[in-house]
């Protein structure tokens, strides 16, 4: 769902709505990976750029 959100260019509010509707947990800024995903969403990063950020911090990549 995160990949879809990034590809569609959704904002954080819409991303959390999408996650909620798909029975996934919303992004929580106190979780390191979620905080980085929030940053990428708010800065309109692509899926590729987001995976690069995740790799840099040694966090689980998007599938």
ZADO-1210 file (C-alpha; in nm, 4 decimals, padded with zeros to 6 digits):
<atoms>
<atom x="00.0000" y="00.0000" z="00.0000" code="UNK" pos="1"/>
<atom x="00.2912" y="00.2350" z="00.0695" code="UNK" pos="2"/>
<atom x="00.4252" y="00.1776" z="-00.2811" code="UNK" pos="3"/>
<atom x="00.0836" y="00.2536" z="-00.4279" code="UNK" pos="4"/>
<atom x="00.0570" y="00.5661" z="-00.2173" code="UNK" pos="5"/>
<atom x="00.3998" y="00.6873" z="-00.3321" code="UNK" pos="6"/>
<atom x="00.3224" y="00.6078" z="-00.6957" code="UNK" pos="7"/>
<atom x="-00.0059" y="00.7996" z="-00.6763" code="UNK" pos="8"/>
<atom x="00.1570" y="01.0920" z="-00.4970" code="UNK" pos="9"/>
<atom x="-00.0845" y="01.0760" z="-00.2045" code="UNK" pos="10"/>
<atom x="-00.0299" y="01.2980" z="00.0983" code="UNK" pos="11"/>
<atom x="00.0127" y="01.1584" z="00.4492" code="UNK" pos="12"/>
<atom x="-00.3554" y="01.1888" z="00.5388" code="UNK" pos="13"/>
<atom x="-00.4654" y="00.9998" z="00.2265" code="UNK" pos="14"/>
<atom x="-00.1903" y="00.7412" z="00.2775" code="UNK" pos="15"/>
<atom x="-00.3099" y="00.6720" z="00.6312" code="UNK" pos="16"/>
<atom x="-00.6686" y="00.6461" z="00.5006" code="UNK" pos="17"/>
<atom x="-00.5539" y="00.3959" z="00.2375" code="UNK" pos="18"/>
<atom x="-00.3664" y="00.1940" z="00.4997" code="UNK" pos="19"/>
<atom x="-00.6690" y="00.1962" z="00.7285" code="UNK" pos="20"/>
<atom x="-00.9080" y="00.0885" z="00.4522" code="UNK" pos="21"/>
<atom x="-00.6758" y="-00.1980" z="00.3582" code="UNK" pos="22"/>
<atom x="-00.6597" y="-00.3210" z="00.7206" code="UNK" pos="23"/>
<atom x="-00.2980" y="-00.2135" z="00.7657" code="UNK" pos="24"/>
<atom x="-00.1741" y="-00.0050" z="01.0533" code="UNK" pos="25"/>
<atom x="-00.1377" y="00.3669" z="01.0048" code="UNK" pos="26"/>
<atom x="00.2084" y="00.5217" z="00.9982" code="UNK" pos="27"/>
<atom x="00.3294" y="00.6133" z="01.3452" code="UNK" pos="28"/>
<atom x="00.6063" y="00.8774" z="01.3633" code="UNK" pos="29"/>
<atom x="00.7704" y="00.7295" z="01.6746" code="UNK" pos="30"/>
<atom x="00.8595" y="00.4139" z="01.4781" code="UNK" pos="31"/>
<atom x="01.1877" y="00.4770" z="01.2956" code="UNK" pos="32"/>
<atom x="01.0829" y="00.3159" z="00.9644" code="UNK" pos="33"/>
<atom x="00.7425" y="00.4862" z="00.9718" code="UNK" pos="34"/>
<atom x="00.9065" y="00.8228" z="01.0439" code="UNK" pos="35"/>
<atom x="01.1278" y="00.7802" z="00.7385" code="UNK" pos="36"/>
<atom x="00.8283" y="00.6775" z="00.5263" code="UNK" pos="37"/>
<atom x="00.6392" y="00.9858" z="00.6461" code="UNK" pos="38"/>
<atom x="00.9371" y="01.2019" z="00.5480" code="UNK" pos="39"/>
<atom x="00.9455" y="01.0446" z="00.2016" code="UNK" pos="40"/>
<atom x="00.5702" y="01.0866" z="00.1526" code="UNK" pos="41"/>
<atom x="00.5762" y="01.4498" z="00.2612" code="UNK" pos="42"/>
<atom x="00.8735" y="01.5203" z="00.0324" code="UNK" pos="43"/>
<atom x="00.7151" y="01.3469" z="-00.2698" code="UNK" pos="44"/>
<atom x="00.9876" y="01.0822" z="-00.3031" code="UNK" pos="45"/>
<atom x="00.9440" y="00.8014" z="-00.5558" code="UNK" pos="46"/>
<atom x="00.9350" y="00.4341" z="-00.4585" code="UNK" pos="47"/>
<atom x="01.2953" y="00.4028" z="-00.5762" code="UNK" pos="48"/>
<atom x="01.4093" y="00.7067" z="-00.3746" code="UNK" pos="49"/>
<atom x="01.2212" y="00.5805" z="-00.0689" code="UNK" pos="50"/>
<atom x="01.3928" y="00.2424" z="-00.0920" code="UNK" pos="51"/>
<atom x="01.7288" y="00.4195" z="-00.1191" code="UNK" pos="52"/>
<atom x="01.6522" y="00.6086" z="00.2037" code="UNK" pos="53"/>
<atom x="01.5433" y="00.2888" z="00.3768" code="UNK" pos="54"/>
<atom x="01.8590" y="00.1115" z="00.2601" code="UNK" pos="55"/>
<atom x="02.0750" y="00.3975" z="00.3866" code="UNK" pos="56"/>
<atom x="01.9321" y="00.3537" z="00.7365" code="UNK" pos="57"/>
<atom x="01.9367" y="-00.0277" z="00.7103" code="UNK" pos="58"/>
<atom x="01.5596" y="-00.0556" z="00.7416" code="UNK" pos="59"/>
<atom x="01.3272" y="-00.3014" z="00.5708" code="UNK" pos="60"/>
<atom x="01.2748" y="-00.2078" z="00.2055" code="UNK" pos="61"/>
<atom x="00.9384" y="-00.1784" z="00.0356" code="UNK" pos="62"/>
<atom x="00.8493" y="-00.4967" z="-00.1539" code="UNK" pos="63"/>
</atoms>
